[in-house]
Amino acid sequence: MKERVVVVGGGIIGTMHALLACEAGFEVLHLERDLKPTSASVRNFGLVWVSGRDVGPELRLALRARALWGAIGGKAEIGFRPNGSLTIASNEAEMNVLYEAANMDDAHLRGFRVLTAAETRDLEPMLAGNYLGALQCTEDAAVEPPILLGGLRNYLSTFSTYSWKPGCEITDFYHDSTGNHVVDTSGKDYSTDYVAFCAGAAHGGFLSEEMSDAAVRKVRLQMAATVPMKEKLSHSLADGDSLRYYPAFKNLSIDTLPRQSGIAAERYMQLLLVQRSDGSMTIGDTHEYDEPFDHELSEAPYDHLRSVITSIFGSEAPPLGKRWDGVYSQSTSSDIYFRKEIAPGAVIVTGAGGRGNTLSPGIAEETIASWSK
């Protein structure tokens, strides 16, 4: 008889746990509170962002996850593409940091190289604006958030050992001599050998006591999508402000970067941009850390992002077609993400922050490996 796994949470981390558990030979029951996932996993860029990951264990996990993404993208319709990224330098200080990054000891693992403005335009003719150069990362990739989770579940449906149950909210958990048990709102008890609670930013409820001292916080982002464009951009983009926020660059000369503009500093902003398969461009983002979060979308960040795009493209940024926000869970300790075993074979996994999409298959692999010993 196959060992059983229950995964609670239908976002990207939960879905990767279900997928890798199936591939490892487990019988998997996958539970999701909503009829379909509506939280951070469908509100993000779909970036697999190796370039900004911290040196050491985080980069190693990101590279392993990137390899897994490539393998999964060959089996599931998720819009995976190894498109790479360009981080654009708009001033000399940013350009100097790009050269430092290209000389990091692990630069070859990230696929770093510095391009002049002319070389950047040769790669991406759309980028006809005023900038000095770019840092290319060939290891970065992208997936399509609108089809990602559905594509993974379609692949999972090919496993006779996989069951998907949306609209199922878990309200209790206990462990006894027969194993682990989760209980839903109807009182139904699901008995299992292993369970992974992957509920994202849902830190409360029946797990609130286990999460009471967790070194995690919630982060709110504002994002948008432009109207579709006929022109094609093959790379994902980041602006020079992103150098301030990614740990890969923390030991470089980021203290020499000029001050951010008022709204960018207030909202801890950077430009990230990736073109979707329909020609639209997902753009962002802001960061808010102090709860309670505002329920309104502020227009000023979008004006700032469009001005940065206009400068890089050398033409008016396309109009915005959609605006939204999202909340994710972020580790505040030195840990890459939050993992807590609450009973033998039962773990809470969350807190991957803005790297959850990137690291999700690597995080899930670590869980499955601990169950397979």
BALOBA-1460 file (C-alpha; in Angstrom, 3 decimals):
// residues 373
<rec num="1" residu="m" x="0.000" y="0.000" z="0.000"/>
<rec num="2" residu="k" x="1.336" y="3.417" z="-0.981"/>
<rec num="3" residu="e" x="2.061" y="5.934" z="1.743"/>
<rec num="4" residu="r" x="-0.417" y="8.786" z="1.813"/>
<rec num="5" residu="v" x="0.221" y="12.533" z="1.660"/>
<rec num="6" residu="v" x="-2.282" y="15.319" z="2.264"/>
<rec num="7" residu="v" x="-1.287" y="18.743" z="0.938"/>
<rec num="8" residu="v" x="-3.295" y="21.683" z="2.293"/>
<rec num="9" residu="g" x="-3.068" y="24.667" z="-0.037"/>
<rec num="10" residu="g" x="-3.469" y="24.939" z="-3.802"/>
<rec num="11" residu="g" x="-0.946" y="27.731" z="-4.435"/>
<rec num="12" residu="i" x="2.409" y="27.193" z="-6.091"/>
<rec num="13" residu="i" x="4.218" y="25.802" z="-3.028"/>
<rec num="14" residu="g" x="1.375" y="23.440" z="-2.183"/>
<rec num="15" residu="t" x="0.990" y="22.347" z="-5.804"/>
<rec num="16" residu="m" x="4.705" y="21.641" z="-6.102"/>
<rec num="17" residu="h" x="4.495" y="19.503" z="-2.956"/>
<rec num="18" residu="a" x="1.664" y="17.539" z="-4.550"/>
<rec num="19" residu="l" x="3.511" y="17.155" z="-7.846"/>
<rec num="20" residu="l" x="6.813" y="15.989" z="-6.415"/>
<rec num="21" residu="a" x="5.049" y="13.685" z="-3.962"/>
<rec num="22" residu="c" x="3.210" y="12.024" z="-6.859"/>
<rec num="23" residu="e" x="6.424" y="11.659" z="-8.814"/>
<rec num="24" residu="a" x="8.046" y="10.119" z="-5.733"/>
<rec num="25" residu="g" x="5.330" y="7.449" z="-5.603"/>
<rec num="26" residu="f" x="3.050" y="8.747" z="-2.840"/>
<rec num="27" residu="e" x="-0.742" y="8.739" z="-2.941"/>
<rec num="28" residu="v" x="-1.703" y="12.412" z="-2.753"/>
<rec num="29" residu="l" x="-4.868" y="14.200" z="-1.648"/>
<rec num="30" residu="h" x="-4.631" y="17.904" z="-2.483"/>
<rec num="31" residu="l" x="-7.000" y="20.230" z="-0.588"/>
<rec num="32" residu="e" x="-7.747" y="23.895" z="-1.313"/>
<rec num="33" residu="r" x="-10.060" y="26.202" z="0.651"/>
<rec num="34" residu="d" x="-11.262" y="28.168" z="-2.389"/>
<rec num="35" residu="l" x="-12.833" y="26.774" z="-5.550"/>
<rec num="36" residu="k" x="-9.589" y="27.793" z="-7.200"/>
<rec num="37" residu="p" x="-6.474" y="29.505" z="-5.830"/>
<rec num="38" residu="t" x="-6.873" y="33.298" z="-5.766"/>
<rec num="39" residu="s" x="-3.970" y="34.483" z="-3.619"/>
<rec num="40" residu="a" x="-0.314" y="35.352" z="-4.233"/>
<rec num="41" residu="s" x="0.423" y="32.490" z="-6.634"/>
<rec num="42" residu="v" x="-1.919" y="33.914" z="-9.277"/>
<rec num="43" residu="r" x="-1.041" y="37.552" z="-8.556"/>
<rec num="44" residu="n" x="2.698" y="37.473" z="-9.221"/>
<rec num="45" residu="f" x="5.054" y="37.930" z="-12.159"/>
<rec num="46" residu="g" x="5.617" y="34.259" z="-12.884"/>
<rec num="47" residu="l" x="9.343" y="34.892" z="-12.651"/>
<rec num="48" residu="v" x="11.910" y="32.211" z="-11.910"/>
<rec num="49" residu="w" x="14.457" y="34.743" z="-10.683"/>
<rec num="50" residu="v" x="17.885" y="33.221" z="-10.065"/>
<rec num="51" residu="s" x="19.767" y="36.482" z="-10.594"/>
<rec num="52" residu="g" x="18.858" y="38.135" z="-7.291"/>
<rec num="53" residu="r" x="19.218" y="35.196" z="-4.933"/>
<rec num="54" residu="d" x="21.672" y="35.398" z="-2.047"/>
<rec num="55" residu="v" x="25.092" y="33.783" z="-2.298"/>
<rec num="56" residu="g" x="25.453" y="30.319" z="-0.820"/>
<rec num="57" residu="p" x="22.513" y="28.079" z="0.182"/>
<rec num="58" residu="e" x="19.819" y="30.309" z="-1.329"/>
<rec num="59" residu="l" x="21.496" y="30.375" z="-4.723"/>
<rec num="60" residu="r" x="22.069" y="26.615" z="-4.597"/>
<rec num="61" residu="l" x="18.380" y="26.077" z="-3.850"/>
<rec num="62" residu="a" x="17.403" y="28.486" z="-6.636"/>
<rec num="63" residu="l" x="19.609" y="26.695" z="-9.172"/>
<rec num="64" residu="r" x="18.142" y="23.346" z="-8.183"/>
<rec num="65" residu="a" x="14.651" y="24.809" z="-8.440"/>
<rec num="66" residu="r" x="15.489" y="26.291" z="-11.844"/>
<rec num="67" residu="a" x="16.521" y="22.844" z="-13.094"/>
<rec num="68" residu="l" x="13.272" y="21.387" z="-11.751"/>
<rec num="69" residu="w" x="11.261" y="24.152" z="-13.425"/>
<rec num="70" residu="g" x="12.866" y="23.272" z="-16.739"/>
<rec num="71" residu="a" x="11.986" y="19.599" z="-16.314"/>
<rec num="72" residu="i" x="8.416" y="20.355" z="-15.223"/>
<rec num="73" residu="g" x="7.972" y="22.804" z="-18.084"/>
<rec num="74" residu="g" x="8.743" y="19.968" z="-20.480"/>
<rec num="75" residu="k" x="5.854" y="17.904" z="-19.076"/>
<rec num="76" residu="a" x="3.167" y="20.453" z="-18.162"/>
<rec num="77" residu="e" x="1.564" y="23.292" z="-20.132"/>
<rec num="78" residu="i" x="2.629" y="26.181" z="-17.904"/>
<rec num="79" residu="g" x="4.172" y="28.618" z="-20.378"/>
<rec num="80" residu="f" x="7.701" y="27.934" z="-19.145"/>
<rec num="81" residu="r" x="10.396" y="29.728" z="-21.120"/>
<rec num="82" residu="p" x="14.098" y="30.191" z="-20.311"/>
<rec num="83" residu="n" x="14.015" y="33.805" z="-21.442"/>
<rec num="84" residu="g" x="16.687" y="35.288" z="-19.162"/>
<rec num="85" residu="s" x="16.593" y="38.808" z="-17.760"/>
<rec num="86" residu="l" x="18.095" y="42.245" z="-18.213"/>
<rec num="87" residu="t" x="18.709" y="44.598" z="-15.280"/>
<rec num="88" residu="i" x="18.931" y="48.094" z="-16.739"/>
<rec num="89" residu="a" x="21.421" y="50.687" z="-15.455"/>
<rec num="90" residu="s" x="20.333" y="54.308" z="-15.888"/>
<rec num="91" residu="n" x="23.369" y="55.983" z="-14.254"/>
<rec num="92" residu="e" x="27.076" y="55.414" z="-13.626"/>
<rec num="93" residu="a" x="26.608" y="54.181" z="-10.057"/>
<rec num="94" residu="e" x="24.194" y="51.476" z="-11.192"/>
<rec num="95" residu="m" x="26.511" y="50.562" z="-14.046"/>
<rec num="96" residu="n" x="29.406" y="50.133" z="-11.621"/>
<rec num="97" residu="v" x="27.337" y="47.759" z="-9.499"/>
<rec num="98" residu="l" x="26.525" y="45.740" z="-12.623"/>
<rec num="99" residu="y" x="30.253" y="45.342" z="-13.350"/>
<rec num="100" residu="e" x="30.816" y="44.264" z="-9.734"/>
<rec num="101" residu="a" x="28.004" y="41.715" z="-10.064"/>
<rec num="102" residu="a" x="29.534" y="40.299" z="-13.240"/>
<rec num="103" residu="n" x="32.762" y="39.728" z="-11.291"/>
<rec num="104" residu="m" x="31.151" y="37.941" z="-8.332"/>
<rec num="105" residu="d" x="32.568" y="34.483" z="-7.624"/>
<rec num="106" residu="d" x="29.268" y="32.857" z="-8.573"/>
<rec num="107" residu="a" x="28.496" y="35.096" z="-11.560"/>
<rec num="108" residu="h" x="29.036" y="32.185" z="-13.965"/>
<rec num="109" residu="l" x="26.369" y="30.153" z="-12.132"/>
<rec num="110" residu="r" x="23.866" y="32.960" z="-12.643"/>
<rec num="111" residu="g" x="24.853" y="33.505" z="-16.272"/>
<rec num="112" residu="f" x="25.860" y="37.132" z="-15.679"/>
<rec num="113" residu="r" x="27.416" y="39.398" z="-18.280"/>
<rec num="114" residu="v" x="27.371" y="43.175" z="-18.705"/>
<rec num="115" residu="l" x="26.051" y="44.622" z="-21.948"/>
<rec num="116" residu="t" x="26.532" y="48.106" z="-23.306"/>
<rec num="117" residu="a" x="23.459" y="50.095" z="-24.286"/>
<rec num="118" residu="a" x="24.115" y="49.262" z="-27.931"/>
<rec num="119" residu="e" x="24.445" y="45.540" z="-27.179"/>
<rec num="120" residu="t" x="21.239" y="45.683" z="-25.154"/>
<rec num="121" residu="r" x="19.366" y="47.298" z="-28.049"/>
<rec num="122" residu="d" x="20.722" y="44.666" z="-30.426"/>
<rec num="123" residu="l" x="19.144" y="42.018" z="-28.194"/>
<rec num="124" residu="e" x="15.972" y="43.985" z="-27.499"/>
<rec num="125" residu="p" x="15.167" y="46.644" z="-30.128"/>
<rec num="126" residu="m" x="12.170" y="47.771" z="-28.047"/>
<rec num="127" residu="l" x="14.582" y="49.160" z="-25.442"/>
<rec num="128" residu="a" x="15.416" y="52.334" z="-27.338"/>
<rec num="129" residu="g" x="15.506" y="54.717" z="-24.375"/>
<rec num="130" residu="n" x="18.082" y="56.512" z="-22.297"/>
<rec num="131" residu="y" x="20.232" y="54.107" z="-20.245"/>
<rec num="132" residu="l" x="23.888" y="53.045" z="-20.040"/>
<rec num="133" residu="g" x="23.759" y="49.271" z="-20.203"/>
<rec num="134" residu="a" x="22.352" y="46.110" z="-18.669"/>
<rec num="135" residu="l" x="23.241" y="43.027" z="-16.672"/>
<rec num="136" residu="q" x="22.081" y="39.912" z="-18.485"/>
<rec num="137" residu="c" x="21.214" y="36.795" z="-16.487"/>
<rec num="138" residu="t" x="20.768" y="33.766" z="-18.721"/>
<rec num="139" residu="e" x="19.515" y="31.547" z="-15.875"/>
<rec num="140" residu="d" x="16.336" y="33.520" z="-15.206"/>
<rec num="141" residu="a" x="13.087" y="32.173" z="-16.633"/>
<rec num="142" residu="a" x="9.346" y="32.776" z="-16.605"/>
<rec num="143" residu="v" x="6.035" y="30.944" z="-16.472"/>
<rec num="144" residu="e" x="2.475" y="32.145" z="-17.136"/>
<rec num="145" residu="p" x="0.544" y="32.734" z="-13.866"/>
<rec num="146" residu="p" x="-2.922" y="32.596" z="-15.508"/>
<rec num="147" residu="i" x="-2.336" y="29.023" z="-16.693"/>
<rec num="148" residu="l" x="0.363" y="27.833" z="-14.281"/>
<rec num="149" residu="l" x="-1.649" y="26.155" z="-11.531"/>
<rec num="150" residu="g" x="-4.221" y="24.746" z="-13.928"/>
<rec num="151" residu="g" x="-1.457" y="23.363" z="-16.124"/>
<rec num="152" residu="l" x="0.231" y="21.700" z="-13.160"/>
<rec num="153" residu="r" x="-3.057" y="20.152" z="-12.021"/>
<rec num="154" residu="n" x="-3.718" y="18.901" z="-15.553"/>
<rec num="155" residu="y" x="-0.353" y="17.154" z="-15.416"/>
<rec num="156" residu="l" x="-1.127" y="15.845" z="-11.928"/>
<rec num="157" residu="s" x="-4.405" y="14.392" z="-13.222"/>
<rec num="158" residu="t" x="-2.352" y="11.918" z="-15.256"/>
<rec num="159" residu="f" x="-1.355" y="10.265" z="-11.962"/>
<rec num="160" residu="s" x="-3.924" y="7.731" z="-10.709"/>
<rec num="161" residu="t" x="-2.569" y="8.462" z="-7.224"/>
<rec num="162" residu="y" x="-3.624" y="12.148" z="-7.261"/>
<rec num="163" residu="s" x="-6.908" y="13.610" z="-6.015"/>
<rec num="164" residu="w" x="-7.804" y="17.310" z="-6.115"/>
<rec num="165" residu="k" x="-10.473" y="18.631" z="-3.767"/>
<rec num="166" residu="p" x="-11.173" y="22.383" z="-3.979"/>
<rec num="167" residu="g" x="-13.700" y="24.128" z="-1.741"/>
<rec num="168" residu="c" x="-12.409" y="22.164" z="1.247"/>
<rec num="169" residu="e" x="-11.437" y="24.230" z="4.289"/>
<rec num="170" residu="i" x="-9.430" y="22.533" z="7.020"/>
<rec num="171" residu="t" x="-10.309" y="23.557" z="10.568"/>
<rec num="172" residu="d" x="-8.340" y="21.129" z="12.722"/>
<rec num="173" residu="f" x="-5.296" y="18.879" z="12.844"/>
<rec num="174" residu="y" x="-4.200" y="16.166" z="15.247"/>
<rec num="175" residu="h" x="-1.667" y="13.365" z="15.466"/>
<rec num="176" residu="d" x="-2.279" y="10.036" z="17.181"/>
<rec num="177" residu="s" x="-1.084" y="6.455" z="17.094"/>
<rec num="178" residu="t" x="-2.690" y="5.958" z="13.659"/>
<rec num="179" residu="g" x="-0.866" y="8.873" z="12.056"/>
<rec num="180" residu="n" x="-1.778" y="12.425" z="11.068"/>
<rec num="181" residu="h" x="-5.316" y="13.709" z="10.631"/>
<rec num="182" residu="v" x="-6.818" y="16.867" z="9.146"/>
<rec num="183" residu="v" x="-10.471" y="17.740" z="9.643"/>
<rec num="184" residu="d" x="-12.601" y="19.924" z="7.368"/>
<rec num="185" residu="t" x="-15.580" y="22.191" z="8.122"/>
<rec num="186" residu="s" x="-18.019" y="19.290" z="7.666"/>
<rec num="187" residu="g" x="-16.187" y="17.244" z="10.280"/>
<rec num="188" residu="k" x="-14.711" y="14.832" z="7.750"/>
<rec num="189" residu="d" x="-11.439" y="13.360" z="9.007"/>
<rec num="190" residu="y" x="-8.663" y="12.736" z="6.488"/>
<rec num="191" residu="s" x="-6.132" y="10.224" z="7.812"/>
<rec num="192" residu="t" x="-2.669" y="10.375" z="6.286"/>
<rec num="193" residu="d" x="0.930" y="9.382" z="6.797"/>
<rec num="194" residu="y" x="2.269" y="12.834" z="5.920"/>
<rec num="195" residu="v" x="0.772" y="16.299" z="5.673"/>
<rec num="196" residu="a" x="2.130" y="19.604" z="4.350"/>
<rec num="197" residu="f" x="0.333" y="22.798" z="5.319"/>
<rec num="198" residu="c" x="1.137" y="25.296" z="2.552"/>
<rec num="199" residu="a" x="-1.354" y="28.060" z="3.265"/>
<rec num="200" residu="g" x="0.732" y="31.066" z="2.214"/>
<rec num="201" residu="a" x="-0.157" y="34.227" z="4.113"/>
<rec num="202" residu="a" x="-2.967" y="32.526" z="6.076"/>
<rec num="203" residu="h" x="-1.106" y="32.479" z="9.402"/>
<rec num="204" residu="g" x="-4.154" y="32.186" z="11.669"/>
<rec num="205" residu="g" x="-6.927" y="29.692" z="12.243"/>
<rec num="206" residu="f" x="-6.236" y="26.275" z="13.722"/>
<rec num="207" residu="l" x="-2.490" y="26.690" z="13.156"/>
<rec num="208" residu="s" x="-2.290" y="30.095" z="14.862"/>
<rec num="209" residu="e" x="-0.662" y="28.658" z="17.996"/>
<rec num="210" residu="e" x="2.022" y="26.964" z="15.888"/>
<rec num="211" residu="m" x="2.596" y="30.235" z="14.039"/>
<rec num="212" residu="s" x="2.456" y="32.544" z="17.077"/>
<rec num="213" residu="d" x="6.237" y="32.827" z="17.403"/>
<rec num="214" residu="a" x="7.053" y="32.308" z="13.725"/>
<rec num="215" residu="a" x="9.632" y="34.672" z="12.239"/>
<rec num="216" residu="v" x="7.387" y="35.626" z="9.328"/>
<rec num="217" residu="r" x="5.511" y="38.701" z="8.215"/>
<rec num="218" residu="k" x="2.964" y="39.591" z="5.574"/>
<rec num="219" residu="v" x="3.946" y="41.832" z="2.674"/>
<rec num="220" residu="r" x="1.503" y="43.650" z="0.383"/>
<rec num="221" residu="l" x="2.372" y="44.426" z="-3.232"/>
<rec num="222" residu="q" x="0.714" y="46.523" z="-5.926"/>
<rec num="223" residu="m" x="1.054" y="45.343" z="-9.516"/>
<rec num="224" residu="a" x="-0.511" y="45.881" z="-12.924"/>
<rec num="225" residu="a" x="-0.696" y="44.646" z="-16.481"/>
<rec num="226" residu="t" x="-0.483" y="46.792" z="-19.583"/>
<rec num="227" residu="v" x="-2.763" y="46.374" z="-22.542"/>
<rec num="228" residu="p" x="-1.415" y="43.813" z="-25.061"/>
<rec num="229" residu="m" x="1.333" y="44.978" z="-27.428"/>
<rec num="230" residu="k" x="2.258" y="43.653" z="-30.869"/>
<rec num="231" residu="e" x="5.973" y="44.199" z="-30.248"/>
<rec num="232" residu="k" x="7.773" y="41.327" z="-28.570"/>
<rec num="233" residu="l" x="10.190" y="41.556" z="-25.659"/>
<rec num="234" residu="s" x="12.171" y="38.354" z="-25.236"/>
<rec num="235" residu="h" x="13.752" y="39.055" z="-21.808"/>
<rec num="236" residu="s" x="12.233" y="39.907" z="-18.445"/>
<rec num="237" residu="l" x="13.351" y="43.322" z="-17.185"/>
<rec num="238" residu="a" x="14.390" y="44.943" z="-13.912"/>
<rec num="239" residu="d" x="15.488" y="48.515" z="-13.294"/>
<rec num="240" residu="g" x="18.485" y="49.663" z="-11.273"/>
<rec num="241" residu="d" x="16.365" y="50.109" z="-8.149"/>
<rec num="242" residu="s" x="16.045" y="46.325" z="-7.978"/>
<rec num="243" residu="l" x="19.735" y="46.182" z="-7.004"/>
<rec num="244" residu="r" x="18.747" y="47.672" z="-3.624"/>
<rec num="245" residu="y" x="16.332" y="44.874" z="-2.758"/>
<rec num="246" residu="y" x="17.862" y="41.618" z="-3.947"/>
<rec num="247" residu="p" x="20.308" y="39.947" z="-1.538"/>
<rec num="248" residu="a" x="22.679" y="38.868" z="-4.320"/>
<rec num="249" residu="f" x="23.929" y="42.455" z="-4.476"/>
<rec num="250" residu="k" x="23.996" y="43.348" z="-0.766"/>
<rec num="251" residu="n" x="27.811" y="43.253" z="-0.526"/>
<rec num="252" residu="l" x="28.343" y="45.372" z="-3.633"/>
<rec num="253" residu="s" x="28.524" y="49.174" z="-3.798"/>
<rec num="254" residu="i" x="24.786" y="49.744" z="-3.484"/>
<rec num="255" residu="d" x="25.431" y="52.505" z="-0.940"/>
<rec num="256" residu="t" x="26.709" y="54.611" z="-3.859"/>
<rec num="257" residu="l" x="23.362" y="54.455" z="-5.691"/>
<rec num="258" residu="p" x="21.522" y="57.776" z="-5.867"/>
<rec num="259" residu="r" x="18.464" y="58.269" z="-3.696"/>
<rec num="260" residu="q" x="15.213" y="56.905" z="-4.982"/>
<rec num="261" residu="s" x="12.394" y="59.279" z="-5.871"/>
<rec num="262" residu="g" x="9.853" y="60.015" z="-3.152"/>
<rec num="263" residu="i" x="7.177" y="57.462" z="-4.042"/>
<rec num="264" residu="a" x="9.749" y="54.795" z="-4.920"/>
<rec num="265" residu="a" x="11.447" y="55.191" z="-1.546"/>
<rec num="266" residu="e" x="8.158" y="55.361" z="0.346"/>
<rec num="267" residu="r" x="6.853" y="52.135" z="-1.213"/>
<rec num="268" residu="y" x="10.225" y="50.330" z="-1.507"/>
<rec num="269" residu="m" x="9.744" y="50.161" z="-5.263"/>
<rec num="270" residu="q" x="11.494" y="48.517" z="-8.148"/>
<rec num="271" residu="l" x="10.456" y="47.903" z="-11.720"/>
<rec num="272" residu="l" x="10.034" y="44.275" z="-12.707"/>
<rec num="273" residu="l" x="8.481" y="43.605" z="-16.097"/>
<rec num="274" residu="v" x="7.680" y="40.432" z="-17.997"/>
<rec num="275" residu="q" x="5.684" y="40.124" z="-21.181"/>
<rec num="276" residu="r" x="2.853" y="37.600" z="-21.150"/>
<rec num="277" residu="s" x="1.879" y="35.301" z="-24.001"/>
<rec num="278" residu="d" x="-0.991" y="37.631" z="-24.974"/>
<rec num="279" residu="g" x="1.425" y="40.552" z="-25.428"/>
<rec num="280" residu="s" x="0.512" y="42.343" z="-22.197"/>
<rec num="281" residu="m" x="3.237" y="43.219" z="-19.717"/>
<rec num="282" residu="t" x="2.991" y="42.440" z="-16.017"/>
<rec num="283" residu="i" x="4.680" y="45.252" z="-14.095"/>
<rec num="284" residu="g" x="5.405" y="46.090" z="-10.441"/>
<rec num="285" residu="d" x="6.058" y="46.387" z="-7.694"/>
<rec num="286" residu="t" x="5.654" y="48.080" z="-4.336"/>
<rec num="287" residu="h" x="6.210" y="46.717" z="-0.830"/>
<rec num="288" residu="e" x="4.190" y="47.464" z="2.303"/>
<rec num="289" residu="y" x="5.139" y="45.830" z="5.596"/>
<rec num="290" residu="d" x="2.979" y="47.461" z="8.270"/>
<rec num="291" residu="e" x="-0.417" y="45.916" z="8.916"/>
<rec num="292" residu="p" x="-3.273" y="46.576" z="8.623"/>
<rec num="293" residu="f" x="-2.800" y="47.092" z="4.900"/>
<rec num="294" residu="d" x="-4.773" y="49.701" z="2.996"/>
<rec num="295" residu="h" x="-7.659" y="48.284" z="0.966"/>
<rec num="296" residu="e" x="-7.203" y="50.893" z="-1.783"/>
<rec num="297" residu="l" x="-4.878" y="50.866" z="-4.784"/>
<rec num="298" residu="s" x="-2.775" y="54.018" z="-4.958"/>
<rec num="299" residu="e" x="-2.226" y="55.497" z="-8.418"/>
<rec num="300" residu="a" x="1.146" y="57.152" z="-7.703"/>
<rec num="301" residu="p" x="3.178" y="53.909" z="-7.860"/>
<rec num="302" residu="y" x="1.717" y="53.094" z="-11.267"/>
<rec num="303" residu="d" x="2.633" y="56.577" z="-12.534"/>
<rec num="304" residu="h" x="6.204" y="55.985" z="-11.336"/>
<rec num="305" residu="l" x="6.462" y="52.576" z="-12.995"/>
<rec num="306" residu="r" x="5.160" y="53.932" z="-16.300"/>
<rec num="307" residu="s" x="7.713" y="56.771" z="-16.176"/>
<rec num="308" residu="v" x="10.554" y="54.256" z="-15.692"/>
<rec num="309" residu="i" x="9.257" y="52.156" z="-18.582"/>
<rec num="310" residu="t" x="9.009" y="55.248" z="-20.778"/>
<rec num="311" residu="s" x="12.633" y="56.114" z="-20.011"/>
<rec num="312" residu="i" x="13.886" y="52.603" z="-20.836"/>
<rec num="313" residu="f" x="11.715" y="52.110" z="-23.930"/>
<rec num="314" residu="g" x="12.245" y="55.606" z="-25.288"/>
<rec num="315" residu="s" x="8.518" y="55.878" z="-26.018"/>
<rec num="316" residu="e" x="5.352" y="56.322" z="-24.038"/>
<rec num="317" residu="a" x="4.665" y="53.358" z="-21.791"/>
<rec num="318" residu="p" x="1.601" y="51.388" z="-22.881"/>
<rec num="319" residu="p" x="-1.630" y="52.057" z="-20.971"/>
<rec num="320" residu="l" x="-2.516" y="49.887" z="-18.008"/>
<rec num="321" residu="g" x="-5.326" y="47.423" z="-18.546"/>
<rec num="322" residu="k" x="-5.500" y="45.873" z="-15.074"/>
<rec num="323" residu="r" x="-4.431" y="46.782" z="-11.551"/>
<rec num="324" residu="w" x="-4.327" y="44.552" z="-8.477"/>
<rec num="325" residu="d" x="-2.599" y="43.883" z="-5.192"/>
<rec num="326" residu="g" x="-1.532" y="40.760" z="-3.337"/>
<rec num="327" residu="v" x="-0.172" y="39.620" z="0.007"/>
<rec num="328" residu="y" x="2.534" y="37.041" z="0.565"/>
<rec num="329" residu="s" x="4.283" y="35.541" z="3.590"/>
<rec num="330" residu="q" x="7.974" y="36.357" z="4.071"/>
<rec num="331" residu="s" x="10.572" y="34.934" z="6.444"/>
<rec num="332" residu="t" x="12.132" y="37.595" z="8.672"/>
<rec num="333" residu="s" x="14.935" y="35.372" z="9.948"/>
<rec num="334" residu="s" x="18.096" y="34.201" z="8.212"/>
<rec num="335" residu="d" x="16.162" y="31.146" z="7.024"/>
<rec num="336" residu="i" x="15.363" y="31.064" z="3.318"/>
<rec num="337" residu="y" x="11.772" y="30.158" z="4.147"/>
<rec num="338" residu="f" x="9.733" y="29.003" z="7.162"/>
<rec num="339" residu="r" x="9.449" y="25.275" z="7.852"/>
<rec num="340" residu="k" x="8.148" y="23.803" z="11.095"/>
<rec num="341" residu="e" x="7.466" y="20.178" z="11.929"/>
<rec num="342" residu="i" x="4.414" y="20.165" z="14.202"/>
<rec num="343" residu="a" x="4.145" y="16.370" z="14.509"/>
<rec num="344" residu="p" x="6.025" y="13.424" z="12.996"/>
<rec num="345" residu="g" x="5.477" y="13.711" z="9.248"/>
<rec num="346" residu="a" x="3.495" y="16.977" z="9.513"/>
<rec num="347" residu="v" x="5.032" y="20.291" z="8.450"/>
<rec num="348" residu="i" x="4.033" y="23.899" z="7.907"/>
<rec num="349" residu="v" x="5.818" y="25.399" z="4.899"/>
<rec num="350" residu="t" x="5.474" y="29.099" z="4.103"/>
<rec num="351" residu="g" x="7.406" y="32.377" z="4.262"/>
<rec num="352" residu="a" x="9.270" y="32.165" z="0.966"/>
<rec num="353" residu="g" x="8.330" y="35.785" z="0.332"/>
<rec num="354" residu="g" x="9.031" y="37.230" z="-3.097"/>
<rec num="355" residu="r" x="10.973" y="34.112" z="-4.033"/>
<rec num="356" residu="g" x="8.162" y="31.583" z="-3.572"/>
<rec num="357" residu="n" x="7.516" y="31.041" z="-7.260"/>
<rec num="358" residu="t" x="11.238" y="30.744" z="-7.981"/>
<rec num="359" residu="l" x="12.054" y="28.333" z="-5.166"/>
<rec num="360" residu="s" x="8.814" y="26.339" z="-4.935"/>
<rec num="361" residu="p" x="9.976" y="23.094" z="-6.592"/>
<rec num="362" residu="g" x="13.214" y="23.132" z="-4.580"/>
<rec num="363" residu="i" x="11.318" y="23.762" z="-1.342"/>
<rec num="364" residu="a" x="8.907" y="20.920" z="-2.102"/>
<rec num="365" residu="e" x="11.768" y="18.593" z="-2.977"/>
<rec num="366" residu="e" x="13.308" y="19.207" z="0.458"/>
<rec num="367" residu="t" x="10.025" y="18.210" z="2.119"/>
<rec num="368" residu="i" x="9.558" y="15.073" z="0.025"/>
<rec num="369" residu="a" x="13.170" y="14.051" z="0.640"/>
<rec num="370" residu="s" x="12.606" y="14.241" z="4.413"/>
<rec num="371" residu="w" x="9.625" y="11.858" z="4.042"/>
<rec num="372" residu="s" x="11.476" y="9.424" z="1.810"/>
<rec num="373" residu="k" x="14.347" y="8.710" z="4.209"/>
